[in-house]
C-alpha cells in the first residue's frame, strides 16, 4: 500500500533539480531545514552568515536563496544589498526572506528591499515550495516524476 500526499502537502519530488542556498545563523535550524529541502529533491548549500553566503554565491549560482533576516554582524538586508550591488540583476538569484517578524511593516520592508517573497517562521512548506517553483521557472506541480 502506498500513501498519497495530502492535497496541500508537497510531493516528494517537488523540488527536484532546484539549487538552493539556505542562509541561517542557527546551526540546528539550518541543518534541519537543508535536510528537509533535500528530502524533497533540492540540491542545498548552506551558509551560517552573510560572509559565507557571499562566498557560496561566488561559486555556482543557485536558483533561489532562502535567507534568515536577523543574524549577528550582518543580516539578510545586507546580503540582498550586496547581491543587488555586486551581481548583475540578470544573474542574481531571487531571495526569499525568512523571519519571525510577521507585521505588515516588516513585510513591506522586505518587499521594498527587493526580496522576492517573505515567509514567517515556522514556514508554510506547501506555499514555500509553490513560490520556489515559480521563482525558478518550474511548472506549478513540480518536475515530472520519472519511474
N, C-alpha and C positions, 0 to 999 in steps of 0.2 A: 504494500500500500504506500502511495506517495502522498505527501501533504502539499497542497497547493498554497501559495502565498495568499494572505488575505488581500482583498481588493486594494487596500491602501498601503500594503506592505511591499517594499521593493523586491523584485525578483532577484535571485542570487547572482545573476549576470548583469544586473542593472548598470554597473559602472565599468564593465569590461573594456579594456583598452584605454581608459582615461588615465592621463598622467597628472597626478595631483601633488601639490606641495602644501603640507599642513604646518602652520607656524603657531606654536603653542608653548608657553614657558613652563607649564606644569607637566613634568615628565610623565606621570601616570596617565593624565588625561590625553597627552599627545600620543603615547604608545597605544592606549586603548582605542582612540579614535582612528589612528592609522591602521590598526589591525582590523577594525570594523570595516573601514573603506576597502581594504584589501580582500576581505571576505566577499565583498560584492564585485570584485574583479578589477578594482583600480590598482594602478601602479603608484605607490605612495612614497614620496621622500618627505622627511620631516626636518624641522628646524626648531630650536628652542629659543631663538632670538632673531631680531631683525638682521643682525650681522650674519648669522648662519643662513638666513633666508636669502640675503643678497649673494652670498657665496653659492648657494644652490641655484639661484637664478642665472648665475654666470655660466652654468653648465647647460644641461638640457632644459628647454622651455617647457613648463608644464601646461596642460590645457586649462588649469584653473588653480588659483592659490586660495586656500582657506586659512584665514588669519584671525587669531585672537586679537582683540583690540587693546586690552590692558595688559601690558608687560612691563617689567622694570627696564630702566635705561631708555629704551626706545619702544614705541608702541606701534600698533597697526597703522595708525595715521602716518607715522614716519616712513613705514615701508611703502605705502601707496604713493606718498610724495616722491620717494626715491624712484619708484618704478615710473612714475609719470615724467620725471625729470631726466632720468638716465636712459631709459629704454624708449625707443621709438614707439609711438602709440600702436602701430600696426603689429608690433612684435610683443607687446606687453600682454601677459595673461590676465584674464579677468580675475578680480579679487573679491572673495566673499568674506564679509566681516562676521565674526563670532563674538558675542558679548553677553554678559549677564544683565546689561542695561537694556531695558525694553521701552523706555519712554519715547514718545514721538520726537522730542527734541534731539535725542541721541540718534535715532533712526535718520532724521533729516541731516544731521551732521555727517553720517557715513555716506549718505547719498550724495551730498554736496562735495564730499572729498573725492568721489569717483568710484566708490565700491559698487560692484555690480549687484550685490544683494546684502541683506543684513539678517542674520539668524540669531535668536536668543538661545542661551543655554538653559535647559537641555535642548538639543537640536531636534526638530521635527524631520526625521530621516526621509520619509517619502517625499516631502516637499523639497528638502535639500537635494535629493537625487534628481528630481524634476529640473531644478534650477541648474545643477551641474550638467545634465544632458543638454539643456537648452543653450547654456553658455559655450559648450564645447561643440555644438552643431550636431549632436546625436539626435536621432528621432525620439519622440516622447516616450516610447515604450522601451528604449534601450536598444542595444545592438541585437541582431537576430541570434537566436540560440543555435549552436551547431551541435550535431549529435556526438 
